Amino acid sequence: MRIIYCVFALMFTGLVYAAQNEALTSDQLEVKYFIEKMYSYDPGSVEHGNFDSKLQPLMLNRVSPGGGKYNPVKQCQLLREFFEEGLIVKRQIAKEKTECSPGDVGYVLYPTLDDDNQSISTRYITIPRPEIDTPRVLGGKASVAVFTGKSKGLDYPRARSLFFLTKSDQGWRISNFMLHRKWPDLDDRTNNCYFVFAREPSADEEKEIPHHCRR
C-alpha cells in the first residue's frame, strides 16, 4: 500500500508541476529555467570558484571527494553565463590572472548563509533548495525573486534575492540584483532597511524598495 501511495504522490506532484509550467509564457519559462540552472550549481563554484577534477561546476550539495579545486578562469567563464559583463567585479590577483565575483555586495545566491557553510571545505549542512517565484516578464526585461535561508532546523533568516534580467543576442543575463538579507522587510520602527542593490537601480527597479525605506 505504501508503494502505491508513493507512486501516486509522485505522479500527482509531476502533474501539478507540469500544470504550473503550462500556465507560464515561453519567456517566463526561459527565465525560470535560467535561474534554476544557476541555482543547480553549488555556491562553492558560482561564488567561490571551486570546480571538480574535470573543471566542471560543482552541483548543489554534491561536492567531489577531493573537495574541488580553485580555478578563477573557469569561475569568470561561469559567471558570464548568467551575469552581464558590467555586473561582474574583476580583481587582479596575479600577473595575467583575474578573479571574478557577481557584484561586490556579499553573498548573492544564499545571502544569509554563514561563511562556514558557504565554503565546501567547512560546510556541515545540506543547503535547502531555493524557492523560485514566478518570473515577471515585459518585453526584453524580466525579474524573478528567489527565497532562501529559512528552513526547518536552521536558524538562518529568510532572505530574498531579486534578479533583474535583460534579454540580448546571447539570451537572458542578470543586469542587476537586489538582496534582502531579512525578508519580509517590514517597518520595525528602527529606521533600518535590509536590502542592497548590486548597482544603481533604474527607475523601475527602485519601485521594489519598501515604502518605509523610501526617502
Secondary structure as UniProt FT lines:
FT   HELIX           2..22
FT   HELIX           26..40
FT   HELIX           43..46
FT   TURN            47..48
FT   STRAND          50..51
FT   TURN            53..54
FT   TURN            60..61
FT   TURN            65..66
FT   STRAND          69..70
FT   HELIX           72..80
FT   TURN            81..82
FT   HELIX           85..87
FT   STRAND          88..94
FT   TURN            95..96
FT   STRAND          97..102
FT   TURN            111..112
FT   HELIX           115..118
FT   TURN            120..122
FT   STRAND          131..132
FT   STRAND          136..138
FT   TURN            139..140
FT   STRAND          141..148
FT   TURN            152..153
FT   STRAND          159..168
FT   TURN            169..170
FT   STRAND          171..180
FT   STRAND          195..197
FT   HELIX           203..206
FT   TURN            207..208
FT   HELIX           211..213
//
